[in-house]
């Protein structure tokens, strides 16, 4: 084997012909840099750049025209001997007591989150009206404060205007509150499969804290007047009330079984007599 390698290396050339190294491309590039730099500084810098660019281009062309200049570089072949290395497969030892992680067998349906969001929205509205009565003797104060987002001159509203009844503001605030409650309730329902056993903990404490932190940083842009007059203690209390009521509504809903334990044919939607529910409602399993 070694003799064959030596015979092959003996046939290889002892030298190679390569283009000769030159500094003229760098000189040409530096001249162009000075040329354009002088457009922002002074004419003298551009003149130096023109001189260097011309010198670099002339020197570069003389290196390749009329015939490209080369140099001979000696080559020393290196003999590399390869040896086979035995490969040992590392096998993982799995404890037979460890089972595959599964998602919960039963989860709450998404509709339960929507119902909980609507119920929590009612509880939150009652707490907000209670705050208006205790702080400004008017249930219209939190309603007008919420609806002030639609008015460009909302920062100029007086306290008398905020505590008075305005049908338009009531309609806007009601629509905003219903939409927000539905969206938060839907988000709550989507998150429930990750916390199937602690819906009240999720909705009553974790979600309100996250939502309050998000609004605390962005409310100044969304509603400057509300950011100026809001009572964050009552806001957190109303958010917790929303979450607790939503959680209580959710836990009263009937759970649905997940499809992880069903046969593959059922999950794939393939008709499989004997393992699928009959059209009449009877189960042959």
Order of alpha helices (4+ residues) and beta strands (2+ residues): alpha-beta-alpha-alpha-beta-beta-alpha-alpha-alpha-alpha-alpha-alpha-alpha-beta-alpha
